[in-house]
Amino acid sequence: MKILKLLLILCSLVFFSACMNNDASEKYEGTLTIYADINQEKFLKQFIPVFENIHPKSKLEFKYSDAQRLLQLYFADSISNMVLSRDLSPVEIAYANQNRKTVSKQYYFADDAVAVIGNKNSKDTVFNLKSNTKTIIISQYNKDYINLFSDSLKNTYALKTPEDVIQYISENDAVGLVPFSIFSNDKDKKHRALRAQIKLLGYEKNDTVYKLSQSSIADFSYPLVTHTVLVTPKYPEPFLKLFSTFLFKDRTSRVILHYGIVPAKLPELKVELKSKNYVIEE
C-alpha cells in the first residue's frame, strides 16, 4: 500500500512538472528580437532552432549591425539589448547607466580569440608585434582588435570581412587578424576550407610563445581571448530574461562547443557506470 501511494505521488509530481514546463513554454509567444554584432551572424544563427524547439510558440530573430552602430543605439536608449564580440569597458558601462533609463548588465556566454594567420608559404611560425615588419590586415568588423594590443598596430589595413582577410593572406605575404571561430570547427567543411588557405601562427609576447586552441582559450592562457556578451537592462523584461537564461543551458553550451569555441558555462558531463563481476585469479 505504501508503495502504491509513493507511485501516485511521483506520478502527480511528474504531471505537475510537465504542466509547469508547458505553461512556461507557452507563456512566451511572439517574436523576440536580439540586436547583434554582424561579426556574430554565423555563430548566433545556430541558436534559433534550439530556442524555438524549446519554446515552440516563440520566434527568435537577430538584427545585425556593426558594433559601433549598436553602441550608439544602445547608449541612446533606442534598443534594449545587444550581442557584442567584446565586453563593455567600465567607462562604457558608466556612460550607458548615465544616459539610459535603466542600469545595464552584461552576460558573457562564449569565449573566442584573435587568430593570427600568415601565408602558407611563409617561413614564419610566430608573430611578434614588436619585431613585425609585415602589413597587418584586419576586417572592418574586427576593428576593436586594435585595443587588445598594448603597442599600437602600425601599417594596418582593413578589408570588409574576415573571409576577405583570409583570401588576402592566402595570396600575399602579410599577417591577418581574424576570429578563431571562423575556422575552428574541424568537422565543418567551410571551416576546413578556410583553414586550409592559411597558416595559424603562434603569438609571442614577453619572450613567451602562445599557441591558440580551444584549451588555451578555456584556461585563458592565450593572451588574445575575446568575450561574446549579451548586454541588457539589469532587470530585463521576462522574454529577454528568458533568452539570457537560455544562453547558459547545457544544450546551448553544446552548440557553442560544436561551433568550435568555448562556452562560459561548460555542459555537464554525464557518465553512466555499469557494474560488472570481476574474478581475480591468484
Stockholm file with secondary structure:
# STOCKHOLM 1.0

chainA/1-282         MKILKLLLILCSLVFFSACMNNDASEKYEGTLTIYADINQEKFLKQFIPVFENIHPKSKLEFKYSDAQRLLQLYFADSISNMVLSRDLSPVEIAYANQNRKTVSKQYYFADDAVAVIGNKNSKDTVFNLKSNTKTIIISQYNKDYINLFSDSLKNTYALKTPEDVIQYISENDAVGLVPFSIFSNDKDKKHRALRAQIKLLGYEKNDTVYKLSQSSIADFSYPLVTHTVLVTPKYPEPFLKLFSTFLFKDRTSRVILHYGIVPAKLPELKVELKSKNYVIEE
#=GR chainA/1-282 SS CHHHHHHHHHHHHHHHHHHHHHHHHHHCCEEEEEEEEGGGHHHHTTHHHHHHHHSTTEEEEEEEECHHHHHHHHHTTCCSCEEESSCCCHHHHHHHHHHSSSCEEEEEEEEEEEEEEEETTCSCCEEETTTCCSCEEEEGGGGGGGGGCSSCCCSEEEESSHHHHHHHHHHSSCEEEEEGGGTCCTTCHHHHHHHTTEEECEEEETTEEECCCHHHHHTTCSTTEEEEEEEEESSCCHHHHHHHHHTTSHHHHHHHHHHTSEESSCCCCCCCCCCCCCCCCC
#=GC SS_cons         CHHHHHHHHHHHHHHHHHHHHHHHHHHCCEEEEEEEEGGGHHHHTTHHHHHHHHSTTEEEEEEEECHHHHHHHHHTTCCSCEEESSCCCHHHHHHHHHHSSSCEEEEEEEEEEEEEEEETTCSCCEEETTTCCSCEEEEGGGGGGGGGCSSCCCSEEEESSHHHHHHHHHHSSCEEEEEGGGTCCTTCHHHHHHHTTEEECEEEETTEEECCCHHHHHTTCSTTEEEEEEEEESSCCHHHHHHHHHTTSHHHHHHHHHHTSEESSCCCCCCCCCCCCCCCCC
//
